Amino acid sequence: MFMYPVEFSDLKHDVHKELFQYWNKIRGTRSMPRRKDFEPTEVPNVLKHILMVNVEQATGRYLIRLLGSETVQAL
């Protein structure tokens, strides 16, 4: 997998900056945070923009866990 690193200075919107800072805080030294470490209510300004999806291992089906109001309007 080829990765394009994102730098904080690349981000233009405050909501992206807030999520980026939170993501880096909870991931620690890992490349990604664990799901159990991600608490959407800790980034209240980001909540309305979030889409969280689980993949059921047994079936491969997608289950929407959280769909923010701004995301709904964009659909």
Phi and psi in radians as a Rosetta constraint file:
Dihedral C 1 N 2 CA 2 C 2 CIRCULARHARMONIC -1.657 0.35
Dihedral N 2 CA 2 C 2 N 3 CIRCULARHARMONIC 2.254 0.35
Dihedral C 2 N 3 CA 3 C 3 CIRCULARHARMONIC -1.903 0.35
Dihedral N 3 CA 3 C 3 N 4 CIRCULARHARMONIC 2.423 0.35
Dihedral C 3 N 4 CA 4 C 4 CIRCULARHARMONIC -1.885 0.35
Dihedral N 4 CA 4 C 4 N 5 CIRCULARHARMONIC 1.791 0.35
Dihedral C 4 N 5 CA 5 C 5 CIRCULARHARMONIC -1.143 0.35
Dihedral N 5 CA 5 C 5 N 6 CIRCULARHARMONIC 2.473 0.35
Dihedral C 5 N 6 CA 6 C 6 CIRCULARHARMONIC -1.835 0.35
Dihedral N 6 CA 6 C 6 N 7 CIRCULARHARMONIC 2.307 0.35
Dihedral C 6 N 7 CA 7 C 7 CIRCULARHARMONIC -1.809 0.35
Dihedral N 7 CA 7 C 7 N 8 CIRCULARHARMONIC 2.621 0.35
Dihedral C 7 N 8 CA 8 C 8 CIRCULARHARMONIC -0.948 0.35
Dihedral N 8 CA 8 C 8 N 9 CIRCULARHARMONIC -0.681 0.35
Dihedral C 8 N 9 CA 9 C 9 CIRCULARHARMONIC -1.171 0.35
Dihedral N 9 CA 9 C 9 N 10 CIRCULARHARMONIC -0.305 0.35
Dihedral C 9 N 10 CA 10 C 10 CIRCULARHARMONIC -1.310 0.35
Dihedral N 10 CA 10 C 10 N 11 CIRCULARHARMONIC -0.371 0.35
Dihedral C 10 N 11 CA 11 C 11 CIRCULARHARMONIC -1.421 0.35
Dihedral N 11 CA 11 C 11 N 12 CIRCULARHARMONIC 2.349 0.35
Dihedral C 11 N 12 CA 12 C 12 CIRCULARHARMONIC -1.775 0.35
Dihedral N 12 CA 12 C 12 N 13 CIRCULARHARMONIC -0.515 0.35
Dihedral C 12 N 13 CA 13 C 13 CIRCULARHARMONIC -1.806 0.35
Dihedral N 13 CA 13 C 13 N 14 CIRCULARHARMONIC 2.468 0.35
Dihedral C 13 N 14 CA 14 C 14 CIRCULARHARMONIC -1.026 0.35
Dihedral N 14 CA 14 C 14 N 15 CIRCULARHARMONIC -0.663 0.35
Dihedral C 14 N 15 CA 15 C 15 CIRCULARHARMONIC -1.128 0.35
Dihedral N 15 CA 15 C 15 N 16 CIRCULARHARMONIC -0.637 0.35
Dihedral C 15 N 16 CA 16 C 16 CIRCULARHARMONIC -1.196 0.35
Dihedral N 16 CA 16 C 16 N 17 CIRCULARHARMONIC -0.704 0.35
Dihedral C 16 N 17 CA 17 C 17 CIRCULARHARMONIC -1.116 0.35
Dihedral N 17 CA 17 C 17 N 18 CIRCULARHARMONIC -0.744 0.35
Dihedral C 17 N 18 CA 18 C 18 CIRCULARHARMONIC -1.097 0.35
Dihedral N 18 CA 18 C 18 N 19 CIRCULARHARMONIC -0.801 0.35
Dihedral C 18 N 19 CA 19 C 19 CIRCULARHARMONIC -1.142 0.35
Dihedral N 19 CA 19 C 19 N 20 CIRCULARHARMONIC -0.718 0.35
Dihedral C 19 N 20 CA 20 C 20 CIRCULARHARMONIC -1.034 0.35
Dihedral N 20 CA 20 C 20 N 21 CIRCULARHARMONIC -0.789 0.35
Dihedral C 20 N 21 CA 21 C 21 CIRCULARHARMONIC -1.139 0.35
Dihedral N 21 CA 21 C 21 N 22 CIRCULARHARMONIC -0.746 0.35
Dihedral C 21 N 22 CA 22 C 22 CIRCULARHARMONIC -1.129 0.35
Dihedral N 22 CA 22 C 22 N 23 CIRCULARHARMONIC -0.794 0.35
Dihedral C 22 N 23 CA 23 C 23 CIRCULARHARMONIC -0.988 0.35
Dihedral N 23 CA 23 C 23 N 24 CIRCULARHARMONIC -0.837 0.35
Dihedral C 23 N 24 CA 24 C 24 CIRCULARHARMONIC -1.141 0.35
Dihedral N 24 CA 24 C 24 N 25 CIRCULARHARMONIC -0.628 0.35
Dihedral C 24 N 25 CA 25 C 25 CIRCULARHARMONIC -1.106 0.35
Dihedral N 25 CA 25 C 25 N 26 CIRCULARHARMONIC -0.797 0.35
Dihedral C 25 N 26 CA 26 C 26 CIRCULARHARMONIC -1.452 0.35
Dihedral N 26 CA 26 C 26 N 27 CIRCULARHARMONIC -0.323 0.35
Dihedral C 26 N 27 CA 27 C 27 CIRCULARHARMONIC -1.403 0.35
Dihedral N 27 CA 27 C 27 N 28 CIRCULARHARMONIC -0.420 0.35
Dihedral C 27 N 28 CA 28 C 28 CIRCULARHARMONIC 1.096 0.35
Dihedral N 28 CA 28 C 28 N 29 CIRCULARHARMONIC -2.186 0.35
Dihedral C 28 N 29 CA 29 C 29 CIRCULARHARMONIC -1.632 0.35
Dihedral N 29 CA 29 C 29 N 30 CIRCULARHARMONIC -0.030 0.35
Dihedral C 29 N 30 CA 30 C 30 CIRCULARHARMONIC -1.395 0.35
Dihedral N 30 CA 30 C 30 N 31 CIRCULARHARMONIC 2.835 0.35
Dihedral C 30 N 31 CA 31 C 31 CIRCULARHARMONIC -1.276 0.35
Dihedral N 31 CA 31 C 31 N 32 CIRCULARHARMONIC -0.453 0.35
Dihedral C 31 N 32 CA 32 C 32 CIRCULARHARMONIC -2.488 0.35
Dihedral N 32 CA 32 C 32 N 33 CIRCULARHARMONIC 2.653 0.35
Dihedral C 32 N 33 CA 33 C 33 CIRCULARHARMONIC -1.289 0.35
Dihedral N 33 CA 33 C 33 N 34 CIRCULARHARMONIC 2.744 0.35
Dihedral C 33 N 34 CA 34 C 34 CIRCULARHARMONIC -1.321 0.35
Dihedral N 34 CA 34 C 34 N 35 CIRCULARHARMONIC 2.634 0.35
Dihedral C 34 N 35 CA 35 C 35 CIRCULARHARMONIC -0.989 0.35
Dihedral N 35 CA 35 C 35 N 36 CIRCULARHARMONIC -0.708 0.35
Dihedral C 35 N 36 CA 36 C 36 CIRCULARHARMONIC -1.160 0.35
Dihedral N 36 CA 36 C 36 N 37 CIRCULARHARMONIC -0.313 0.35
Dihedral C 36 N 37 CA 37 C 37 CIRCULARHARMONIC -1.485 0.35
Dihedral N 37 CA 37 C 37 N 38 CIRCULARHARMONIC -0.317 0.35
Dihedral C 37 N 38 CA 38 C 38 CIRCULARHARMONIC -1.535 0.35
Dihedral N 38 CA 38 C 38 N 39 CIRCULARHARMONIC 2.009 0.35
Dihedral C 38 N 39 CA 39 C 39 CIRCULARHARMONIC -2.066 0.35
Dihedral N 39 CA 39 C 39 N 40 CIRCULARHARMONIC 1.774 0.35
Dihedral C 39 N 40 CA 40 C 40 CIRCULARHARMONIC -0.931 0.35
Dihedral N 40 CA 40 C 40 N 41 CIRCULARHARMONIC -0.560 0.35
Dihedral C 40 N 41 CA 41 C 41 CIRCULARHARMONIC -1.218 0.35
Dihedral N 41 CA 41 C 41 N 42 CIRCULARHARMONIC -0.200 0.35
Dihedral C 41 N 42 CA 42 C 42 CIRCULARHARMONIC -1.380 0.35
Dihedral N 42 CA 42 C 42 N 43 CIRCULARHARMONIC -0.176 0.35
Dihedral C 42 N 43 CA 43 C 43 CIRCULARHARMONIC -2.244 0.35
Dihedral N 43 CA 43 C 43 N 44 CIRCULARHARMONIC 1.156 0.35
Dihedral C 43 N 44 CA 44 C 44 CIRCULARHARMONIC -1.034 0.35
Dihedral N 44 CA 44 C 44 N 45 CIRCULARHARMONIC -0.553 0.35
Dihedral C 44 N 45 CA 45 C 45 CIRCULARHARMONIC -1.244 0.35
Dihedral N 45 CA 45 C 45 N 46 CIRCULARHARMONIC -0.296 0.35
Dihedral C 45 N 46 CA 46 C 46 CIRCULARHARMONIC -1.655 0.35
Dihedral N 46 CA 46 C 46 N 47 CIRCULARHARMONIC -0.382 0.35
Dihedral C 46 N 47 CA 47 C 47 CIRCULARHARMONIC -0.849 0.35
Dihedral N 47 CA 47 C 47 N 48 CIRCULARHARMONIC -0.793 0.35
Dihedral C 47 N 48 CA 48 C 48 CIRCULARHARMONIC -1.202 0.35
Dihedral N 48 CA 48 C 48 N 49 CIRCULARHARMONIC -0.186 0.35
Dihedral C 48 N 49 CA 49 C 49 CIRCULARHARMONIC -1.819 0.35
Dihedral N 49 CA 49 C 49 N 50 CIRCULARHARMONIC -0.074 0.35
Dihedral C 49 N 50 CA 50 C 50 CIRCULARHARMONIC -1.477 0.35
Dihedral N 50 CA 50 C 50 N 51 CIRCULARHARMONIC 2.493 0.35
Dihedral C 50 N 51 CA 51 C 51 CIRCULARHARMONIC -2.257 0.35
Dihedral N 51 CA 51 C 51 N 52 CIRCULARHARMONIC 2.031 0.35
Dihedral C 51 N 52 CA 52 C 52 CIRCULARHARMONIC -2.017 0.35
Dihedral N 52 CA 52 C 52 N 53 CIRCULARHARMONIC 2.260 0.35
Dihedral C 52 N 53 CA 53 C 53 CIRCULARHARMONIC -2.242 0.35
Dihedral N 53 CA 53 C 53 N 54 CIRCULARHARMONIC 2.323 0.35
Dihedral C 53 N 54 CA 54 C 54 CIRCULARHARMONIC -1.766 0.35
Dihedral N 54 CA 54 C 54 N 55 CIRCULARHARMONIC 2.588 0.35
Dihedral C 54 N 55 CA 55 C 55 CIRCULARHARMONIC -1.914 0.35
Dihedral N 55 CA 55 C 55 N 56 CIRCULARHARMONIC 2.122 0.35
Dihedral C 55 N 56 CA 56 C 56 CIRCULARHARMONIC -1.250 0.35
Dihedral N 56 CA 56 C 56 N 57 CIRCULARHARMONIC 2.110 0.35
Dihedral C 56 N 57 CA 57 C 57 CIRCULARHARMONIC -1.085 0.35
Dihedral N 57 CA 57 C 57 N 58 CIRCULARHARMONIC -0.717 0.35
Dihedral C 57 N 58 CA 58 C 58 CIRCULARHARMONIC -1.195 0.35
Dihedral N 58 CA 58 C 58 N 59 CIRCULARHARMONIC -0.641 0.35
Dihedral C 58 N 59 CA 59 C 59 CIRCULARHARMONIC -1.943 0.35
Dihedral N 59 CA 59 C 59 N 60 CIRCULARHARMONIC -0.323 0.35
Dihedral C 59 N 60 CA 60 C 60 CIRCULARHARMONIC 1.340 0.35
Dihedral N 60 CA 60 C 60 N 61 CIRCULARHARMONIC 0.113 0.35
Dihedral C 60 N 61 CA 61 C 61 CIRCULARHARMONIC -1.338 0.35
Dihedral N 61 CA 61 C 61 N 62 CIRCULARHARMONIC 2.639 0.35
Dihedral C 61 N 62 CA 62 C 62 CIRCULARHARMONIC -1.690 0.35
Dihedral N 62 CA 62 C 62 N 63 CIRCULARHARMONIC 2.399 0.35
Dihedral C 62 N 63 CA 63 C 63 CIRCULARHARMONIC -2.199 0.35
Dihedral N 63 CA 63 C 63 N 64 CIRCULARHARMONIC 2.053 0.35
Dihedral C 63 N 64 CA 64 C 64 CIRCULARHARMONIC -1.314 0.35
Dihedral N 64 CA 64 C 64 N 65 CIRCULARHARMONIC 2.111 0.35
Dihedral C 64 N 65 CA 65 C 65 CIRCULARHARMONIC -1.669 0.35
Dihedral N 65 CA 65 C 65 N 66 CIRCULARHARMONIC -0.572 0.35
Dihedral C 65 N 66 CA 66 C 66 CIRCULARHARMONIC -2.659 0.35
Dihedral N 66 CA 66 C 66 N 67 CIRCULARHARMONIC 2.283 0.35
Dihedral C 66 N 67 CA 67 C 67 CIRCULARHARMONIC -2.358 0.35
Dihedral N 67 CA 67 C 67 N 68 CIRCULARHARMONIC 1.870 0.35
Dihedral C 67 N 68 CA 68 C 68 CIRCULARHARMONIC -1.231 0.35
Dihedral N 68 CA 68 C 68 N 69 CIRCULARHARMONIC 2.703 0.35
Dihedral C 68 N 69 CA 69 C 69 CIRCULARHARMONIC -1.080 0.35
Dihedral N 69 CA 69 C 69 N 70 CIRCULARHARMONIC -0.636 0.35
Dihedral C 69 N 70 CA 70 C 70 CIRCULARHARMONIC -1.211 0.35
Dihedral N 70 CA 70 C 70 N 71 CIRCULARHARMONIC -0.588 0.35
Dihedral C 70 N 71 CA 71 C 71 CIRCULARHARMONIC -1.179 0.35
Dihedral N 71 CA 71 C 71 N 72 CIRCULARHARMONIC -0.728 0.35
Dihedral C 71 N 72 CA 72 C 72 CIRCULARHARMONIC -1.030 0.35
Dihedral N 72 CA 72 C 72 N 73 CIRCULARHARMONIC -0.804 0.35
Dihedral C 72 N 73 CA 73 C 73 CIRCULARHARMONIC -1.131 0.35
Dihedral N 73 CA 73 C 73 N 74 CIRCULARHARMONIC -0.530 0.35
Dihedral C 73 N 74 CA 74 C 74 CIRCULARHARMONIC -1.296 0.35
Dihedral N 74 CA 74 C 74 N 75 CIRCULARHARMONIC -0.363 0.35
